[in-house]
Amino acid sequence: MVSAFGKFLRNLRMDVGELLLNMAEKLDVTPAFLSGVENGKKKIPSGWVDRISALYHLNEKQRADLQDAFFESNKAVEIGLDNLQAKQKNLLFSFARKLESISEEDAEYISRILNKENK
């Protein structure tokens, strides 16, 4: 079954008149791997949203659509814990446990905090 991310990639390839082989070469993967990503059988490599956005000069809306497709297609997120201190790990786990119960209003507030520029 084609994932939302795979559907975006296929549409992008069609729009630019590119074959699976060509996109795979640009992404430094095999055509079989790219096909697996498109079909939801392979995990989407981290960094692909940024890489594809740059390679194909995606505008802001296209990038947002690709990001949405990435999140829709990924049912799990991996977070490296090696470089985190104990308090950061505790915060991460607390947040993960409560994420489903956070209201839209609180999510927006937390998002503003996390996305504000360091001054």
Disulfide bonds with the S-S distance in Angstrom:
none
